[in-house]
Amino acid sequence: MRAIIPVAGFGTRLKPHTFSHPKVLLNVGGKPILGHIIERLLEENIDKATFIIGHLGEKIQEYVTKTFPKLKSEFVVQEEMLGLGHAIYTAMPTVNEEEVFIILGDTVFDVELKGVLTSKVTSLGVKYVEDPRRFGVAVTDEKIVTKLVEKPQEPVSQLALVGLYYIANADLLKECLNELIEKDIRTKGEYQLTDALQLMITKKEKITTFDVEGWYDCGKPETLLSTNKFLLERNGTNRRISNVVINDPVFISETASLKNCVVGPFTTIAENCRIENSIIKNSIIASNSNIKNAMLEDSIIGNNASIKGSFQRLNAGDSSEIEYL
């Protein structure tokens, strides 16, 4: 089986961080979003993956190849952002396997996959949502999908597709994606994966659903922080530092230096940070940042940032320098 992971998006809602850093490499719970996903795939014995890259794709390729050398990785470039269906279409020439597992690169998930991946029946991860208008949705009859609709304005189902797709028949998916492109079948101006999956249903492919309660989106600052909280609750560090009050759960890198601080709860501090005389909670501090005399809450601080004398809520990108006198 091969994983297909689209990571070509610009991450517009996470500016300024995504000006200089791919969204999927932002740190949550002590490692990049993409690192959590790849580790989970390897746990499921999926050791081949195709990454669909675009914006800052060279950084993603460098991270994957250096951090996960045992993963058989291929990288394809999506030259134009023409929808998720188009992204998967660009990856299909790398697929020689009968089965593929598609997972969106900005989603951390907590679900039992073994039964899904051994079922040999195409199955889509779904979650009940109050407002389905932002999602593709599945209309089902006893967990058998009868219809898929992309971002419905009229309520047809509240089962949102959450970005996990096990495809038991990769050849048929390839055929349906080719049909979308050749016939220029678009929804809301883009080639949609849901439309290709609907074609599979039309061609008599059985598609089921599986429930995903543990679904954590990392697409905007507030959801990035809530995902960080979830991951820390499951797997924070036990590091203790002299003259530092630590309110678990937190992640503090072994290479971070802290002095006279209160840290946590729900705070990630990445590699080589230097933090002094500060109070930080429910925040993410990225690598090589320098924070002094600051009180931060609900904040995201990028790599190599310098924050001094701040008593604010901040969303500061890489290499920022902020000083309050």
N, C-alpha and C positions, 0 to 999 in steps of 0.2 A: 504494500500500500504506500502511496505517496501523499504527503500533505501539500496543499497549495495555500500560500499565505500572501494575500494582497497587502502590500505596505507602501503603496505609491502615493498616498494622499498627502496633501499639504499640511493638514492639521491646523486649519484656519482658526478654529475656536480656541486653540492653545497658544496663539501668539501672545507675547513675543518669543516664547521658548522655541517655537518651530521655525523661526527665521534661520536659526543656526544649528538646529538639532532635529532629527526626524522624530515625529511624535512617538513612534514605537520604541524609541530608545530613551524616553523619559523614565526616570527612576520612580518606581513604586515598591514599597516594602523591601528595599535594599538591592533591587536589580532592575534593569530595563523591563518594560512591559513585555517586549518580545522574548526576553530571557525566560520569563515565567511560562510563556506559551510553548517554547521549544522544549523546556524541561518536561512539561506535561506530555508532549508528543513522544519524547524518548521513553518516558515511563510506560507508554502504551506500545512500545516497540515499533514506532514509526520512525525509521531512520533515514528516509529520503524526503526532501522537501524542495519545492520550487517557490522562490520568493519573487513577487511582482513588484519591482522597484521603480521609483521615479525621482521625486524631490529628495535630494541628499542621499540618493541610493548607494553611493560609494561608502558612506559611513555605515549603512546597514550591512553591506557585504563584508566590510572589514570586521565588524562586530561578530557576525555569525561565523565567519571562517576562523577567526582567532579564538572565540569562546567555545565553539562547538565543533572541534575538528573531526569528530566521529560522525557528524551528520553529513550525509551525502547531499550537498546543497547545489542548486542551480539557481541562476538569477536571470530574469528576463525584464526588459524595460518596457513599461507602458508609456509610449510616446505622447499619447493624448488621454486626458481623463474623460473617457466616454462611458463610464458606468462600470458596475461590478461585473456584469456579463462580459463586457469587453476585456476587463482585466483577466478574467479566467480564460477567455478565448486566447489571449496572448501567451498563456502558460501551457496550453494543451499540447503544443509540439514536444514538450519535455516529458509527456506522460506516456509511458509504455505499459503501465499497470492496469489491471482490470478494475481496481477500486481507487478512489481518491477521497481524501478528507480535506474539505475546505474550511479554513478558519480565518476570520478577520483578524488582522494584526494588532488592533487596538482594543481587544476584548480579553479580559481575564475571566476564566470560567471555572466553576466547581461542580462537576457532574460526573457520574459513573459512566464511563464510555465503553467498557469491555463488552457489555451486552450489545451495544449499538454496533461496534466495529466487527463483531463476529456474526452478526445477524444475516449478512448477505442480502439485505433488503435496504434500498435507499431510504434514508431517514434524515429528517430535518429537526434541529433543536428549536424548541418554541418556549415562550413564556407568556403567561397571561398579563396583559397590560390594560390599563384603563382607557388610554387614548392611542389607538393603533394607527393614527394617520401619518406618523413619522416612519412607519415600518412596512416591510413586506409582511403579509399575513397569510395564514393557512386556514382554509375552510376544510373541516374534517368530518368524517363519519366513522366514529369509533376508532380514532387515531389513523385512519386511512385518509390521505389528502385527496380531496375531490377538486379543489381549485386553489390557485395561488393568486394573490392580488398585491400589486406594489402600491404602497402608500394610499390606501383607499380613503376617499373623502366621505363616502357613505359607509356606515358600519356593516361589514359583512362577517367579521370575525375579530376576536380580541386575542388571538394567538399570534404573537409577533415572532417572526423569524429572527433569531438572535446571533446569527453569524457562525453557526456550526452546521456543516452539511456533509453527511456521509453518503457518497455516491457509489453504489454497488456496480453500476454499469457505466464506466468512464467513456466507452466508445459511443454510447447513445448520447451522453452529455456533449461530447465533442460534436456529434452530428447536429444536435439542436442548437448549439452555439454557432456553428457554421451557418445554419439556416437563418438565425437572427441577423448575422452580418450580411449574408448574401441578399436577403430580402429587405434589409434595412428596417427591421422591426424594432421600434424604440418605444419606450414609455417615459413620458416627461423628458424627452430629448436624449435619453441615454439607453444603451443596451443593458437590460436588466437580467441578472441571474434568475430572478423569479420567473421571467418570461421563458427562459430556456428550460427551467424545471417544469413549467406548465406544458411546454411542448412535449417533454418526456411523458407526462401524464396522458396527453392526447395520443401518444404512441404506445399506450398501454403499459408503461412502467409503473409498478406498484411503489408508492411512496408513503411512508409512515412518518410519525412525529415522535420525538422523545422530549420529556419535560426538562427544562433547565432552570432551576430556581436560583442557583448560584451563578449569576451573570453580572459582570461588573464592567461597565463601559468606562473607557479612559479618554473620551473625546473632548472634554471641556474641564476647566479647573476644578469645579465642585465635584464632578464625578471622579476625577483623578485623585482627589483627596479622600473621597469615600472608599475608593478601591484600595488606596494606601492603608486606610484604617482596617479594612477587611483582612488584608494580607498580614498586617502586624498582629492582629488578634489571633491569627493562626500560627504565626511563625516569627515573633519578634526575637531580639537578641537578649542575652542575659548579662551583657557587659556592665561592669560597675567601675566608676571612676572616682578617685579622691576629689573632694570638694565639688562634686556634681550631684545634684538631686535628680534621680531618674524615676519618672512616673510611667511604669509599663502600661501598654506595650510600646516599644520603640525599636528602631533599627539604628545602631551606631556602628559605623565601620571601624575596624581595628586600627585603621590608619588615620582616623579623625582625632584631632586634639581639642579637648574641652577643658575649660578652667572657670570655676565660680559660675556655674550655670544651673538652671532648672530646665530639664528636657522632658517633654511628653506631657500627657499621653499622645499616641498616634503621630509620632514624629520619625521621619527617616532622615538620617544624616549620612551622606555618602563619603567616598574616599577623599582623604587629604584635606578635609575641612578644618578650619581653625575657628573656634567659637569661644568667646570670652565675655564674662559679665552679662549674660543674656538669659532671657526666658523664652523658650520656644515650645509651642504645642500645636498639634494638628497641622503639621507643616511638612514640606519636603525641601530639603536643602541638598542641592546637587554638588557634584565633585569640585574640589579645590576652591570652595567659597570661604570667605573671611567675614565673620560677623562679630561685632564688638558693641557692647553697651546697647543692646537691642531687645525689644519685646515683640515677638512675632507670633501671630495666631492665624490659622487658616491661610497660610502663605505658601507660595511656591517660588523658590529661589534657584536660578539657573547656575550652570557651571561657571566657575571663575568670577563669581560676583563678589562685591565688597559692600557690606552694609554696616554703617556705623551710626550709633546714636539714634536709631529709629524706634518709634513706638507706634507702629502702624500695622495694617494688613496690606501685604505686598504680593505682587505678581511680577517679579523682576526677572528679565531674561538673562542669557549668558553674558558674561563680561560687564554687567551693570556695575556702576559705582554710585552709591547713594549715601549721602552724609548729611545729618541734621545737626546744625550748630546751635 
